[in-house]
């Protein structure tokens, strides 16, 4: 969909991008990462036409942007939406007016329909109570969500996100990333993100591009990045993600795999262990009924209880997929793991999540039901982690069910 060919950009004598080559595929979520000052925001502004390269070319569907007629270029750029790092909300307008502005500028919708669509998006961002307030009256987190609502209200073909989660707490960070993934799936747009939220952003990303010293040093899938051998990658990813993931408190996938290898690679083949896979099911129901933030609170609570129960017997865990936790149990066989899982399921059902999602009351206008499932598999040193995890996934069964009242 988008291609950079030998793109160079200078500001005076300072080169910010040098012979950058990259591709962005249609319908995917591409995340650009790099150390501060690497040129990420400059790169993003080239896509939307706010900046033009000094050398090289930017192509849309194989055609250089600079060779397009003005009408053709304008038509293309109208399908691109941009969420600025500093939000760029207009202080003299209410949140509703800010969100409605792109519809007023780019469509001929009646005022009533513009208001309806804008309010629907504001409600999705859990901002209905502040729709008629001004940006300066809102917290930084609310302003970020208002900017996201404005970026998505026109249902654009391409959405560019410049640090969309900056300044948010872990719950809200992951809620925003979840919203981006959900709306991308719903509307089918192509997303390009600049983000420092490693590893959280990788759960929604199809591809990752790494900028270093003005150039692209990697582009590929998050899985390929995990095994990419480059000193910069090790330094940057380690410094940004730390040993524990911010939202869940569990190991990042990168560190989980390192510990997994250390724990099991030198064991005798007959010395087995267990692996458990936990899934938070029905995420769309949770998002729709309880909100994205509440879904992340549920995931965090689930992670805390997994770490509590399985960590007590030497287990270690990671968020393997966006709503999936994998736990390795080095010192437990399958029979013992089944006993621990049974205790976990009972405790989690009774105490682990009730304070987050109270049971539905009689007369509630909306309610949501979701489940937690888990599967176990026996591991051996000669087996690959992915094969054992796949086996555990195939054994998953429901271990907890919750009926909750909607607070939205």
C-alpha positions in Angstrom: 0.0 0.0 0.0 2.8 2.4 1.0 6.4 2.2 0.1 9.5 4.4 0.9 12.3 4.2 -1.6 15.6 5.7 -0.5 13.9 8.5 1.4 16.2 11.1 2.9 15.1 14.1 4.9 17.3 16.9 6.2 16.6 20.0 8.3 19.4 22.3 7.4 22.6 20.3 7.9 20.9 17.8 10.1 19.9 14.5 8.4 17.0 12.9 10.2 16.3 10.1 7.6 18.9 8.6 5.3 17.9 6.3 2.4 15.0 4.8 4.3 13.4 1.8 2.6 10.2 0.3 3.9 6.8 -1.1 3.0 3.4 -0.9 4.7 0.9 -3.6 3.8 -2.8 -2.8 3.3 -5.1 -3.9 6.1 -2.3 -4.5 8.6 -1.1 -2.8 11.8 2.5 -1.7 11.4 4.4 -0.4 14.5 7.5 1.8 14.2 9.8 1.7 17.1 13.2 3.3 17.8 15.1 5.3 20.3 14.2 8.9 20.9 15.3 11.1 18.0 15.4 8.3 15.6 13.1 10.1 13.1 9.8 8.2 13.8 7.5 11.2 13.8 9.3 12.7 10.8 8.7 9.4 8.9 5.0 9.4 9.9 4.5 13.0 8.7 5.9 12.1 5.3 3.1 9.6 4.8 0.4 12.2 5.4 2.1 14.8 3.3 3.0 17.2 6.1 6.6 16.7 5.0 8.2 16.0 1.7 11.5 14.0 1.2 14.6 15.8 0.0 15.6 12.6 -1.8 13.8 9.4 -2.8 10.1 8.7 -3.3 7.0 7.7 -1.4 4.6 5.5 -3.3 0.9 4.7 -2.8 -0.1 1.6 -4.6 3.0 1.8 -6.7 2.6 5.4 -7.8 4.9 8.1 -6.5 3.1 10.8 -4.4 4.9 13.6 -6.1 3.8 12.4 -9.6 0.1 12.5 -8.7 -2.1 15.4 -9.8 -3.2 17.7 -7.0 -6.7 16.5 -7.1 -5.5 12.9 -6.9 -3.2 13.6 -4.1 -5.9 15.5 -2.1 -8.3 12.7 -2.7 -5.8 10.2 -1.3 -4.9 12.3 1.7 -8.5 12.8 2.6 -8.6 9.0 3.3 -5.8 9.4 5.8 -6.4 10.3 9.4 -3.7 11.4 11.9 -3.6 11.3 15.6 -1.0 13.7 16.9 1.3 12.9 19.9 0.1 16.1 21.6 -3.5 15.4 20.6 -3.9 18.8 18.9 -7.4 19.4 20.2 -8.9 22.8 19.7 -9.3 24.4 23.2 -12.1 26.7 22.0 -14.3 23.7 21.0 -16.0 21.2 23.2 -15.1 17.5 22.9 -18.2 16.9 20.8 -17.3 19.8 18.5 -13.7 18.5 18.2 -14.8 15.0 17.2 -17.4 16.3 14.8 -15.0 18.6 13.0 -13.6 16.1 10.5 -17.1 15.0 9.5 -18.1 18.6 8.9 -15.0 19.3 6.8 -14.9 16.1 4.7 -18.6 15.1 4.3 -22.0 16.5 3.4 -23.8 14.7 6.3 -26.8 16.5 7.9 -26.0 18.1 11.2 -28.1 15.6 13.1 -26.3 12.6 11.6 -22.9 14.3 12.2 -23.9 14.7 15.9 -25.1 11.1 16.1 -21.9 9.6 14.7 -19.8 11.9 16.8 -21.6 11.0 20.0 -21.5 7.3 19.2 -17.7 7.5 18.8 -17.4 9.5 22.0 -19.5 6.9 23.9 -17.2 4.2 22.6 -14.3 6.0 24.2 -16.2 6.3 27.5 -16.3 10.1 27.2 -20.1 10.7 27.1 -20.0 12.5 30.5 -17.6 15.1 29.2 -18.8 15.5 25.6 -19.8 19.1 26.3 -16.7 20.1 28.2 -13.6 21.7 26.8 -10.2 20.0 26.4 -8.6 22.0 29.2 -11.2 20.7 31.6 -10.2 17.1 30.9 -7.3 14.9 32.2 -4.5 14.0 29.9 -5.9 10.5 29.5 -9.3 11.8 28.5 -7.8 14.2 26.0 -5.9 11.2 24.4 -9.2 9.3 24.0 -10.9 12.4 22.5 -8.1 12.7 20.0 -8.5 9.0 19.1 -12.3 9.5 18.7 -11.7 12.3 16.3 -9.1 10.3 14.3 -11.6 7.4 13.8 -14.9 9.2 13.4 -14.6 9.5 9.6 -13.9 5.8 9.2 -10.6 6.5 7.3 -8.7 4.1 5.0 -5.3 4.8 6.7 -4.9 5.9 10.3 -1.5 7.2 11.6 -1.0 7.1 15.4 1.9 9.1 16.9 2.4 7.7 20.4 -1.3 7.1 21.0 -0.8 5.7 24.6 1.7 8.3 25.9 0.9 9.4 29.5 -1.6 6.6 30.1 -1.6 4.1 33.0 -1.1 0.4 32.1 -4.9 -0.4 32.0 -5.7 2.6 29.7 -2.6 1.9 27.5 -3.8 -1.6 26.7 -7.4 -0.4 26.4 -6.4 2.1 23.7 -4.3 -0.5 21.9 -7.3 -2.9 22.1 -9.6 -0.2 20.7 -7.2 0.4 17.8 -7.2 -3.4 17.0 -11.0 -3.6 17.4 -11.7 -0.6 15.1 -9.2 -1.8 12.6 -11.0 -5.1 12.4 -14.4 -3.3 12.3 -13.6 -0.6 9.7 -10.8 -2.4 7.8 -8.3 0.5 7.9 -4.6 0.3 7.7 -2.9 1.4 10.8 0.7 2.8 11.4 1.7 3.4 14.9 4.7 5.0 16.6 5.0 3.4 20.1 7.3 2.8 23.0 4.8 0.4 24.6 6.9 -2.7 24.2 5.8 -5.5 24.4 2.1 -4.5 24.7 1.9 -3.0 21.2 3.3 -6.2 19.6 0.1 -8.1 20.5 -1.9 -6.0 18.0 0.9 -5.6 15.4 1.3 -7.5 12.2 4.6 -6.0 11.4 7.3 -4.0 13.2 9.8 -1.5 11.7 12.8 -0.5 13.7 14.6 2.9 13.0 18.1 3.3 14.2 20.6 6.0 13.3 18.3 7.5 10.6 17.8 4.1 8.8 15.6 1.1 9.0 17.5 -1.8 10.5 14.6 -4.3 10.8 11.2 -4.8 9.3 9.2 -8.0 9.9 6.8 -9.7 12.2 7.0 -9.4 16.0 7.9 -13.1 16.2 10.8 -12.4 13.8 11.9 -9.5 15.9 12.2 -11.7 19.0 14.9 -13.8 17.3 16.6 -11.0 15.3 20.2 -10.9 16.3 21.3 -7.3 16.5 22.9 -5.5 19.5 20.6 -2.5 19.1 17.5 -4.7 19.3 18.7 -6.4 22.5 19.6 -3.0 24.0 16.4 -1.2 23.0 13.9 -3.9 23.7 15.4 -4.9 27.0 15.6 -1.2 28.2 12.0 -0.5 27.2 10.2 -3.7 28.3 12.1 -4.7 31.4 11.8 -8.1 33.0 8.1 -7.8 33.6 5.2 -6.6 31.5 3.7 -3.5 32.9 0.0 -4.5 32.6 0.1 -8.0 33.8 3.3 -8.1 36.0 4.2 -11.3 34.1 7.4 -12.0 32.1 7.5 -10.6 28.6 7.5 -13.2 25.9 11.1 -12.4 25.2 12.2 -13.1 28.8 9.8 -16.0 29.2 11.5 -17.8 26.3 14.9 -17.1 27.7 13.9 -18.5 31.1 12.1 -21.4 29.4 15.3 -22.4 27.5 17.4 -22.1 30.7 15.0 -24.2 32.8 14.4 -27.1 30.3 17.1 -27.3 27.7 19.6 -29.4 29.8 17.1 -31.7 31.4 17.1 -35.5 30.8 14.4 -36.5 28.3 12.5 -38.5 30.9 12.2 -35.6 33.2 8.8 -34.0 32.3 7.1 -30.8 33.3 3.7 -29.2 32.7 2.5 -26.2 30.7 -0.8 -24.4 31.2 -2.6 -22.1 28.8 -5.3 -19.7 30.1 -7.7 -17.8 27.8 -10.0 -14.9 28.5 -12.9 -15.7 26.2 -15.5 -13.6 24.6 -13.4 -10.4 24.5 -15.7 -8.7 22.1 -18.6 -9.1 24.5 -16.5 -7.7 27.4 -15.4 -4.7 25.3 -19.0 -4.0 24.1 -20.7 -4.4 27.4 -18.1 -3.4 30.0 -15.7 -1.3 28.0 -12.1 -1.8 26.9 -10.7 -0.6 30.2 -12.7 -3.1 32.2 -11.5 -5.9 29.9 -7.9 -5.0 30.7 -8.7 -4.9 34.5 -10.1 -8.5 34.1 -7.0 -9.6 32.3 -4.8 -8.0 35.0 -6.8 -9.7 37.8 -6.5 -13.0 35.9 -2.7 -12.5 35.6 -2.3 -11.7 39.3 -4.1 -14.9 40.3 -2.2 -17.1 37.9 1.1 -15.7 39.2 0.0 -16.1 42.8 -1.1 -19.8 42.5 1.4 -21.1 40.0 4.3 -18.9 41.1 4.1 -20.5 44.6 5.2 -23.8 43.0 7.9 -22.4 40.9 5.9 -21.6 37.8 6.5 -18.6 35.5 4.1 -17.0 33.1 3.8 -14.7 30.1 1.0 -13.0 28.2 1.4 -15.1 25.0 -1.4 -13.5 23.0 -3.5 -10.5 23.7 -6.0 -12.4 25.9 -4.0 -15.5 26.6 -1.5 -16.5 29.4 1.0 -19.3 29.2 2.5 -20.8 32.4 5.4 -23.1 32.6 5.6 -25.4 35.7 9.2 -26.8 35.9 8.7 -28.8 39.1 5.2 -30.2 38.5 4.0 -33.2 36.6 0.7 -33.3 34.8 -1.2 -34.8 37.8 0.0 -32.1 40.2 -0.7 -29.4 37.7 -4.3 -30.6 37.4 -4.7 -30.3 41.2 -3.2 -26.8 41.2 -5.4 -25.8 38.3 -8.5 -27.0 40.1 -7.6 -24.9 43.2 -6.9 -21.9 41.0 -10.3 -22.2 39.2 -12.2 -22.3 42.5 -10.4 -19.4 44.1 -10.6 -17.3 41.0 -14.3 -17.9 40.6 -15.0 -17.0 44.2 -12.6 -14.1 44.9 -10.3 -13.3 42.0 -12.6 -11.1 39.9 -15.8 -10.3 41.8 -14.6 -6.8 42.8 -14.1 -5.9 39.1 -17.3 -7.3 37.6 -20.2 -7.5 40.1 -22.9 -10.1 39.4 -25.9 -8.9 37.4 -28.8 -7.6 39.4 -32.5 -8.2 38.7 -33.8 -5.5 36.4 -30.3 -4.6 34.9 -30.8 -3.2 31.4 -27.7 -5.0 30.1 -25.6 -7.9 31.2 -22.5 -9.6 29.9 -21.3 -13.2 30.2 -17.8 -14.3 29.6 -15.7 -17.4 30.4 -12.1 -18.3 31.4 -10.7 -21.5 29.9 -7.5 -23.4 30.6 -5.6 -26.4 29.1 -2.7 -28.4 30.3 0.0 -30.4 28.5 3.0 -32.4 29.5 6.4 -31.2 28.3 9.7 -32.8 27.6 13.1 -31.2 27.0 13.2 -32.6 23.4 9.8 -30.9 22.5 9.6 -27.3 21.3 7.7 -24.8 23.4 5.3 -24.0 20.6 4.4 -27.6 20.2 3.7 -28.0 23.9 1.7 -24.8 24.0 -0.3 -26.0 21.0 -1.1 -29.2 22.8 -2.2 -27.3 25.9 -4.5 -25.1 23.7 -6.1 -28.2 22.2 -7.0 -29.4 25.8 -8.6 -26.2 26.9 -11.8 -26.4 28.9 -14.0 -23.8 30.6 -12.9 -23.3 34.3 -14.9 -20.2 35.2 -18.0 -18.4 34.0 -19.1 -14.9 35.0 -22.4 -13.1 34.5 -21.9 -9.4 35.0 -23.9 -6.2 35.0 -23.0 -3.6 32.4 -21.8 -0.2 33.8 -21.9 1.6 30.5 
